[in-house]
Amino acid sequence: MILLMSTEKKYFELMLEGKKKYEFRRKFVNTPCSAFIYIPSPISEIQGFIEFGKPIIDSPEKINQIALSQDIDTGEDSDILDYMEGINRGYAIPINNIEKLKKPVTLAFLRKHYSFTAPQGYMILDKRPRLLKYLLSSLAVF
């Protein structure tokens, strides 16, 4: 399964540096997967490709412990518990591999050629085969 997911630029950079070892989500798929990374406004581009391991699905408290173990300073006072407020279980998704695309794919291009709307969380690209084929062609490994 291949997704397209949104994340802020600072978190994408921490992933590329190898400092951020997990992605944290309130909702996610329950299996290992890959995803193209969309950086929202003001950048508005697909900039990366990531391979995830099997998600750890647990209580917000346990997910927060995983987050705190990374010891990453994002300049924010809040932690994952604030983000996970109001849910019974959250996701810590291990980052197995990440790469930056050689040439980012802009939102303007995606709108023009694929009637694209950027996801707030993630979308399953397997349901958009034409777009998926184009994005896979942008990777050196495919």
C-alpha positions in Angstrom: 0.0 0.0 0.0 1.3 3.4 -0.9 -0.1 6.6 0.7 0.4 10.3 0.3 0.6 12.0 3.6 1.0 15.6 4.8 3.6 16.6 7.3 5.2 19.9 8.3 8.6 20.8 6.8 10.4 20.7 10.2 9.3 17.1 10.8 10.3 16.1 7.3 13.8 17.5 7.8 14.1 15.7 11.2 13.2 12.5 9.4 15.8 13.1 6.7 18.5 13.8 9.4 17.6 10.5 11.0 16.6 12.2 14.3 12.9 11.5 14.0 12.5 7.7 14.0 8.7 7.5 14.3 5.8 9.3 12.8 2.9 9.8 15.2 -0.7 9.8 14.0 -4.2 9.7 15.5 -5.4 7.5 12.6 -3.4 5.4 10.2 -3.3 2.1 8.4 -2.5 -1.0 10.5 0.2 -2.5 8.2 3.7 -1.5 7.0 3.4 0.8 4.0 5.2 3.5 1.9 4.2 7.1 1.5 5.0 10.1 -0.5 5.5 13.2 1.7 3.5 16.3 1.0 4.7 19.5 2.7 1.7 21.9 3.1 1.6 25.7 2.5 3.6 27.8 2.0 5.7 25.1 0.3 2.9 23.0 -1.2 5.0 20.3 -2.7 5.5 16.5 -2.6 9.2 16.3 -1.5 9.9 12.8 -0.2 9.2 9.1 -0.1 9.2 7.1 3.1 9.0 3.4 4.0 7.3 2.6 7.2 7.5 -0.5 9.4 4.5 -2.1 11.3 2.8 0.6 13.3 2.8 0.4 17.1 -0.9 0.9 18.1 -1.3 1.7 21.8 -2.6 4.2 24.4 -1.7 7.8 24.0 0.4 7.5 27.1 2.5 4.7 25.6 2.8 6.5 22.3 3.9 9.6 24.2 6.7 7.5 25.9 8.0 6.5 22.4 7.9 10.2 21.3 9.8 11.4 24.4 12.4 8.6 23.9 13.5 10.3 20.6 14.6 13.4 22.6 13.8 15.8 19.7 13.4 19.5 20.4 10.8 20.9 18.0 10.6 24.2 19.8 7.1 23.5 21.1 6.0 23.1 24.7 3.3 20.5 24.1 3.9 16.8 23.6 2.1 13.9 21.8 -0.5 13.7 24.7 -1.9 17.0 23.6 -2.1 15.8 20.0 -3.7 12.5 21.1 -6.3 14.1 23.4 -9.7 12.5 23.1 -8.7 9.2 21.6 -8.1 5.7 23.1 -5.3 4.6 20.9 -2.7 6.2 18.7 0.0 5.2 16.2 3.8 5.3 16.4 5.0 4.3 12.9 8.6 3.3 12.6 10.5 5.1 9.8 12.6 2.4 8.0 13.9 4.5 5.1 13.3 8.0 3.7 14.6 9.8 0.7 14.1 13.3 -0.8 12.7 13.4 -4.3 15.2 14.7 -6.9 12.6 17.1 -8.2 9.7 18.1 -5.9 6.2 17.9 -7.4 4.2 21.1 -7.0 0.6 21.5 -5.9 0.0 23.6 -9.1 1.2 20.7 -11.3 -0.9 18.1 -9.4 -4.0 20.2 -9.6 -3.6 20.8 -13.3 -2.9 17.2 -14.3 -4.6 15.1 -11.6 -7.4 17.2 -10.1 -5.5 16.9 -6.9 -6.5 18.2 -3.4 -3.9 18.0 -0.7 -4.8 15.6 2.2 -5.0 16.9 5.7 -3.8 13.6 7.0 -3.2 11.0 4.3 -4.8 9.4 1.2 -4.4 6.0 -0.2 -2.7 6.4 -3.6 -3.6 2.8 -4.7 -7.1 4.3 -5.3 -5.6 6.9 -7.7 -3.5 4.7 -10.0 -2.7 7.4 -12.6 -1.3 9.7 -10.0 0.5 6.8 -8.3 2.1 5.8 -11.5 3.4 9.3 -12.1 4.8 9.7 -8.6 6.5 6.3 -8.7 8.2 7.4 -12.0 9.7 10.4 -10.0 11.7 8.0 -7.8 15.1 6.8 -8.8 14.4 3.3 -7.3 11.4 2.6 -9.5 
